[in-house]
Amino acid sequence: MRSSTAMVISFGLLTAVLAGCDGGRTAIPSGAQQVHVVVTGDDVRLEPATAHAGDIYVVVETPGSNVTFTQKKSTAEATPGPLSNDDLARLALGDTQGTAMTCCFGTGEPYGNVHKVVLGAGKYLFLTDSPEALADRSGGVVPQGSMAVLEVRP
């Protein structure tokens, strides 16, 4: 009796966890800010490359592609935020210290190609792969086209 009760509880917990990850697609409200991400090979482009602080819907336009979204996060306890010019320079060399990366925004299942982010004013980075991998493939420097900076204005 005890093992069947444990199995029912375990199954119930698993069902609850899976229900929380419903795989639903993010709907874009009418008039919401959108930033479209276009990936061509190892290049990434943002349209537009500027937005206003607040809710931003990132739309990955290239089927089958993924992008890495990077913010500053100096400690595990810190709240993620915008990158400084020094952070961007270090990331261009593959140095990810003091950053937080969300990998991967993409077009694959189950989440679709739209991702909502809430951002404050500053700079944020989109890459076609991790900075370390890009730098390793390119002689220690991330190729310019593999990075796209989103400038968020107040």
Backbone as CSV, one residue per row, in Angstrom:
resi,resn,N_x,N_y,N_z,CA_x,CA_y,CA_z,C_x,C_y,C_z
1,MET,0.815,-1.191,0.000,0.000,0.000,0.000,0.861,1.258,0.000
2,ARG,1.930,1.218,0.771,2.802,2.378,0.881,3.438,2.713,-0.466
3,SER,3.953,1.730,-1.219,4.607,2.006,-2.502,3.613,2.498,-3.542
4,SER,2.373,2.001,-3.519,1.388,2.492,-4.483,0.974,3.924,-4.145
5,THR,0.915,4.262,-2.858,0.615,5.642,-2.458,1.738,6.566,-2.907
6,ALA,2.991,6.132,-2.717,4.136,6.937,-3.148,4.122,7.119,-4.656
7,MET,3.737,6.058,-5.385,3.706,6.157,-6.841,2.626,7.139,-7.292
8,VAL,1.467,7.123,-6.641,0.395,8.055,-6.982,0.823,9.486,-6.686
9,ILE,1.464,9.706,-5.548,1.946,11.047,-5.199,3.002,11.499,-6.195
10,SER,3.945,10.621,-6.540,4.993,10.960,-7.516,4.376,11.303,-8.862
11,PHE,3.389,10.506,-9.294,2.743,10.766,-10.575,2.021,12.116,-10.531
12,GLY,1.362,12.402,-9.396,0.666,13.680,-9.247,1.623,14.857,-9.305
13,LEU,2.785,14.737,-8.642,3.786,15.806,-8.682,4.326,15.995,-10.087
14,LEU,4.613,14.893,-10.794,5.115,14.974,-12.164,4.085,15.655,-13.060
15,THR,2.817,15.287,-12.907,1.761,15.905,-13.706,1.681,17.401,-13.427
16,ALA,1.799,17.801,-12.157,1.751,19.225,-11.800,2.917,19.981,-12.408
17,VAL,4.118,19.384,-12.375,5.296,20.039,-12.954,5.129,20.192,-14.458
18,LEU,4.693,19.133,-15.127,4.511,19.205,-16.574,3.405,20.174,-16.952
19,ALA,2.373,20.279,-16.148,1.297,21.227,-16.434,1.812,22.658,-16.364
20,GLY,2.784,22.939,-15.487,3.368,24.275,-15.381,4.182,24.649,-16.593
21,CYS,4.678,23.665,-17.332,5.434,23.874,-18.572,4.544,23.447,-19.716
22,ASP,3.489,24.206,-19.959,2.487,23.756,-20.907,2.920,23.855,-22.354
23,GLY,4.067,24.472,-22.621,4.533,24.547,-23.999,3.715,25.513,-24.830
24,GLY,2.906,26.337,-24.171,2.086,27.276,-24.911,2.925,28.334,-25.596
25,ARG,2.388,28.894,-26.636,3.087,29.937,-27.372,2.710,31.294,-26.795
26,THR,3.644,32.231,-26.834,3.415,33.562,-26.304,2.638,34.387,-27.324
27,ALA,1.525,34.923,-26.902,0.730,35.792,-27.774,1.226,37.229,-27.621
28,ILE,1.244,37.967,-28.725,1.678,39.365,-28.698,0.440,40.250,-28.642
29,PRO,0.297,41.029,-27.572,-0.862,41.933,-27.475,-0.811,42.999,-28.577
30,SER,-1.964,43.452,-28.974,-2.060,44.491,-29.985,-1.284,45.729,-29.549
31,GLY,-0.438,46.258,-30.418,0.325,47.468,-30.144,1.577,47.261,-29.312
32,ALA,1.877,46.013,-28.922,3.057,45.748,-28.089,4.345,45.960,-28.878
33,GLN,5.410,46.320,-28.152,6.737,46.468,-28.770,7.241,45.109,-29.221
34,GLN,7.806,45.090,-30.415,8.390,43.862,-30.932,9.788,44.140,-31.456
35,VAL,10.686,43.208,-31.218,12.005,43.223,-31.820,12.134,41.911,-32.574
36,HIS,12.366,42.006,-33.871,12.485,40.817,-34.708,13.959,40.453,-34.848
37,VAL,14.261,39.176,-34.637,15.623,38.667,-34.719,15.716,37.809,-35.975
38,VAL,16.645,38.177,-36.849,16.835,37.446,-38.099,18.237,36.851,-38.079
39,VAL,18.316,35.542,-38.256,19.600,34.838,-38.272,19.858,34.336,-39.687
40,THR,21.038,34.665,-40.211,21.468,34.183,-41.519,22.850,33.580,-41.343
41,GLY,22.922,32.254,-41.326,24.209,31.593,-41.070,24.694,31.938,-39.677
42,ASP,25.889,32.545,-39.597,26.444,32.960,-38.304,26.155,34.421,-37.981
43,ASP,25.333,35.086,-38.800,25.016,36.493,-38.576,23.648,36.640,-37.920
44,VAL,23.529,37.653,-37.062,22.259,37.964,-36.413,21.979,39.447,-36.590
45,ARG,20.713,39.777,-36.841,20.302,41.174,-37.063,19.016,41.424,-36.281
46,LEU,18.894,42.610,-35.690,17.692,43.003,-34.949,16.939,44.063,-35.732
47,GLU,15.626,43.925,-35.788,14.779,44.906,-36.467,13.606,45.229,-35.561
48,PRO,13.538,46.386,-34.946,14.551,47.435,-34.879,15.610,47.088,-33.842
49,ALA,16.691,47.840,-33.831,17.781,47.612,-32.874,17.623,48.471,-31.624
50,THR,16.492,49.185,-31.532,16.193,49.986,-30.340,14.761,49.688,-29.900
51,ALA,14.526,49.866,-28.606,13.189,49.687,-28.045,13.087,50.571,-26.809
52,HIS,11.890,50.669,-26.261,11.691,51.422,-25.020,11.612,50.446,-23.863
53,ALA,12.062,50.878,-22.685,12.044,50.030,-21.496,10.632,49.513,-21.240
54,GLY,10.574,48.284,-20.722,9.288,47.661,-20.409,9.164,46.321,-21.093
55,ASP,7.930,45.938,-21.391,7.667,44.653,-22.044,8.100,44.723,-23.506
56,ILE,8.914,43.752,-23.900,9.375,43.666,-25.284,9.161,42.221,-25.731
57,TYR,8.562,42.056,-26.893,8.335,40.725,-27.443,9.405,40.468,-28.501
58,VAL,10.263,39.500,-28.207,11.336,39.122,-29.119,10.776,38.058,-30.051
59,VAL,10.841,38.329,-31.359,10.299,37.414,-32.360,11.464,36.891,-33.193
60,VAL,11.769,35.598,-33.046,12.846,34.989,-33.833,12.235,34.582,-35.173
61,GLU,12.707,35.241,-36.243,12.092,35.101,-37.559,12.610,33.932,-38.392
62,THR,13.779,33.432,-38.080,14.407,32.432,-38.939,14.089,31.035,-38.431
63,PRO,13.290,30.254,-39.194,12.927,28.907,-38.752,14.159,28.044,-38.457
64,GLY,14.091,27.324,-37.351,15.173,26.409,-36.983,16.369,27.074,-36.327
65,SER,16.319,28.386,-36.127,17.471,29.079,-35.544,17.273,29.286,-34.052
66,ASN,18.366,29.497,-33.369,18.371,29.832,-31.950,19.317,30.992,-31.733
67,VAL,19.014,31.814,-30.747,19.909,32.900,-30.376,20.090,32.891,-28.864
68,THR,21.231,33.400,-28.430,21.538,33.517,-27.012,21.357,34.976,-26.612
69,PHE,20.572,35.203,-25.559,20.297,36.545,-25.052,21.170,36.757,-23.824
70,THR,21.909,37.872,-23.783,22.883,38.111,-22.724,22.612,39.422,-21.991
71,GLN,22.668,39.344,-20.647,22.498,40.495,-19.766,23.640,40.504,-18.758
72,LYS,23.803,41.624,-18.056,24.778,41.701,-16.965,24.180,41.032,-15.738
73,LYS,24.993,40.273,-15.035,24.604,39.679,-13.749,25.899,39.384,-13.024
74,SER,26.317,40.319,-12.191,27.642,40.250,-11.578,27.771,39.192,-10.495
75,THR,26.669,38.826,-9.836,26.703,37.764,-8.825,25.450,36.915,-8.980
76,ALA,25.449,35.751,-8.334,24.286,34.874,-8.404,23.043,35.548,-7.822
77,GLU,23.243,36.430,-6.848,22.120,37.098,-6.195,21.664,38.354,-6.937
78,ALA,22.496,38.871,-7.816,22.188,40.132,-8.507,21.009,39.968,-9.465
79,THR,20.306,41.068,-9.658,19.233,41.108,-10.645,19.863,41.368,-12.011
80,PRO,19.501,40.578,-13.040,20.056,40.834,-14.378,19.684,42.225,-14.868
81,GLY,20.565,42.821,-15.665,20.316,44.156,-16.179,21.140,44.433,-17.416
82,PRO,21.231,45.688,-17.799,21.928,46.055,-19.032,23.440,45.856,-18.931
83,LEU,24.056,45.694,-20.083,25.504,45.513,-20.200,26.187,46.866,-20.382
84,SER,27.380,46.994,-19.822,28.187,48.198,-20.052,28.985,48.009,-21.348
85,ASN,29.610,49.080,-21.808,30.477,48.966,-22.991,31.660,48.041,-22.703
86,ASP,32.167,48.054,-21.465,33.248,47.129,-21.083,32.770,45.677,-21.145
87,ASP,31.522,45.423,-20.680,30.961,44.067,-20.770,30.895,43.618,-22.225
88,LEU,30.431,44.496,-23.097,30.315,44.156,-24.521,31.689,43.855,-25.120
89,ALA,32.695,44.637,-24.739,34.058,44.411,-25.242,34.584,43.055,-24.765
90,ARG,34.341,42.714,-23.494,34.785,41.416,-22.976,34.049,40.261,-23.662
91,LEU,32.753,40.432,-23.881,31.977,39.387,-24.556,32.481,39.157,-25.973
92,ALA,32.929,40.228,-26.633,33.479,40.093,-27.985,34.740,39.239,-28.010
93,LEU,35.375,39.084,-26.831,36.568,38.236,-26.720,36.223,36.862,-26.142
94,GLY,34.920,36.608,-25.952,34.491,35.322,-25.420,34.465,35.244,-23.909
95,ASP,34.686,36.364,-23.220,34.716,36.400,-21.755,33.306,36.678,-21.242
96,THR,32.699,35.691,-20.584,31.314,35.814,-20.120,31.200,36.147,-18.633
97,GLN,32.312,36.412,-17.969,32.271,36.697,-16.541,31.358,37.890,-16.254
98,GLY,30.507,37.740,-15.247,29.614,38.819,-14.849,28.393,38.973,-15.738
99,THR,28.073,37.927,-16.514,26.905,38.001,-17.388,25.978,36.817,-17.130
100,ALA,24.758,36.963,-17.591,23.780,35.878,-17.557,23.274,35.676,-18.971
101,MET,23.312,34.438,-19.428,22.860,34.136,-20.780,21.630,33.260,-20.745
102,THR,20.666,33.625,-21.568,19.481,32.812,-21.747,19.638,32.125,-23.084
103,CYS,19.812,30.861,-23.027,19.959,30.083,-24.261,18.834,29.079,-24.264
104,CYS,18.077,29.032,-25.129,18.166,29.771,-26.373,16.787,30.275,-26.733
105,PHE,16.704,31.491,-27.204,15.465,31.944,-27.820,15.497,31.297,-29.192
106,GLY,14.420,30.741,-29.623,14.442,30.098,-30.920,13.067,29.905,-31.494
107,THR,13.026,29.131,-32.545,11.769,28.902,-33.235,11.273,27.481,-33.040
108,GLY,11.964,26.705,-32.223,11.588,25.305,-32.064,10.449,25.084,-31.094
109,GLU,9.948,23.870,-31.111,8.891,23.457,-30.194,9.484,23.308,-28.810
110,PRO,8.776,23.412,-27.750,7.331,23.645,-27.738,6.947,25.107,-27.570
111,TYR,7.911,26.020,-27.500,7.595,27.394,-27.102,7.365,28.355,-28.254
112,GLY,7.662,27.986,-29.450,7.427,28.875,-30.573,8.513,29.926,-30.709
113,ASN,8.240,30.939,-31.509,9.268,31.911,-31.849,9.110,33.255,-31.171
114,VAL,8.165,33.409,-30.243,7.945,34.676,-29.559,8.286,34.512,-28.080
115,HIS,9.095,35.446,-27.564,9.540,35.393,-26.168,9.400,36.783,-25.562
116,LYS,8.671,36.883,-24.447,8.488,38.172,-23.783,9.617,38.398,-22.787
117,VAL,10.222,39.589,-22.845,11.226,40.004,-21.876,10.813,41.368,-21.336
118,VAL,11.189,41.638,-20.098,10.942,42.939,-19.482,12.317,43.539,-19.204
119,LEU,12.631,44.636,-19.895,13.972,45.196,-19.833,13.963,46.654,-19.405
120,GLY,14.996,47.012,-18.638,15.241,48.395,-18.279,16.139,49.038,-19.320
121,ALA,16.335,50.335,-19.215,17.163,51.069,-20.169,18.600,50.548,-20.156
122,GLY,19.218,50.464,-21.328,20.602,50.018,-21.462,20.784,49.134,-22.676
123,LYS,21.902,48.410,-22.694,22.256,47.569,-23.843,22.186,46.096,-23.464
124,TYR,21.671,45.309,-24.394,21.538,43.859,-24.242,22.048,43.213,-25.522
125,LEU,22.533,42.002,-25.406,23.221,41.380,-26.535,22.528,40.091,-26.973
126,PHE,22.403,39.936,-28.293,21.943,38.696,-28.900,23.105,38.110,-29.692
127,LEU,23.314,36.805,-29.574,24.407,36.120,-30.279,23.866,34.876,-30.974
128,THR,24.551,34.424,-32.010,24.128,33.214,-32.711,24.589,31.947,-32.011
129,ASP,25.423,32.059,-30.984,25.928,30.922,-30.211,26.514,31.498,-28.929
130,SER,27.084,30.658,-28.085,27.721,31.195,-26.878,28.969,31.979,-27.284
131,PRO,29.326,33.022,-26.526,30.528,33.799,-26.866,31.783,32.933,-26.899
132,GLU,31.887,31.986,-25.966,33.078,31.119,-25.937,33.190,30.309,-27.220
133,ALA,32.076,29.704,-27.653,32.099,28.877,-28.873,32.417,29.718,-30.104
134,LEU,31.816,30.895,-30.192,32.082,31.766,-31.341,33.543,32.200,-31.374
135,ALA,34.089,32.583,-30.223,35.488,33.020,-30.153,36.427,31.860,-30.469
136,ASP,36.124,30.669,-29.963,36.966,29.498,-30.251,37.033,29.205,-31.744
137,ARG,35.913,29.375,-32.438,35.871,29.088,-33.885,36.510,30.186,-34.714
138,SER,36.747,31.353,-34.107,37.185,32.514,-34.882,38.488,33.111,-34.381
139,GLY,39.366,32.320,-33.838,40.672,32.817,-33.432,40.656,33.718,-32.204
140,GLY,39.695,33.504,-31.300,39.694,34.253,-30.046,38.827,35.488,-30.013
141,VAL,38.189,35.834,-31.124,37.332,37.018,-31.170,35.987,36.616,-31.775
142,VAL,34.905,37.078,-31.170,33.569,36.804,-31.701,33.392,37.628,-32.979
143,PRO,33.032,37.001,-34.099,32.819,37.758,-35.333,31.741,38.829,-35.142
144,GLN,31.980,40.014,-35.662,31.070,41.147,-35.471,29.639,40.814,-35.853
145,GLY,29.419,40.129,-36.941,28.067,39.817,-37.393,27.330,38.827,-36.527
146,SER,28.060,38.102,-35.674,27.440,37.107,-34.796,26.840,37.722,-33.544
147,MET,27.006,39.038,-33.386,26.491,39.761,-32.222,25.599,40.903,-32.698
148,ALA,24.502,41.111,-31.982,23.638,42.259,-32.265,23.226,42.875,-30.939
149,VAL,23.410,44.174,-30.817,23.112,44.890,-29.575,21.727,45.524,-29.684
150,LEU,20.904,45.247,-28.662,19.612,45.918,-28.546,19.794,47.070,-27.564
151,GLU,19.510,48.271,-28.023,19.585,49.432,-27.133,18.179,49.758,-26.651
152,VAL,17.997,49.680,-25.342,16.694,49.955,-24.740,16.740,51.349,-24.124
153,ARG,15.811,52.162,-24.543,15.742,53.553,-24.068,14.681,53.676,-22.983
154,PRO,14.861,54.684,-22.105,13.872,54.861,-21.020,12.461,55.095,-21.568
